[in-house]
Amino acid sequence: MMGRDLRKARQRAGMTQEQLSFLAGLSRPYISKLERELKSPTVDTLFRICNALQASAADLIGRVDAARKRQPVTRRAMR
């Protein structure tokens, strides 16, 4: 879920993965892995990305938390 919301935030900011990776000081393949939910960001990484996007980390986490609460419990337990 975090990956989907990161991708949406990046797209709303009108950035490519390459642009975001440069501004956040991360590799483009790493940004791709985050967006595909193959990796989870550390808190520090999340702040770097949100700073680059000029987005609120609290808002992003809030959206992810709300989406998780809407999922059936059995699906959450499988992750």
Residue pairs with C-beta under 8 A, 6 or more apart in sequence:
1 37
1 64
1 67
1 68
2 34
2 37
2 40
2 41
2 60
2 64
3 34
3 35
3 36
3 37
4 35
4 37
5 60
5 63
5 64
5 67
6 31
6 34
6 35
6 41
6 49
6 60
7 35
9 50
9 53
9 55
9 60
10 17
10 20
10 31
10 35
10 53
13 20
13 53
13 54
13 55
15 23
15 52
15 53
17 28
17 31
17 32
17 35
18 28
20 26
20 31
20 49
20 52
20 53
21 27
21 28
21 30
21 31
23 52
24 31
24 45
24 48
24 49
24 51
24 52
25 48
26 45
26 48
26 49
30 39
31 49
33 39
34 40
34 41
34 45
34 49
41 49
46 57
46 60
46 61
47 57
50 56
50 57
50 60
68 76
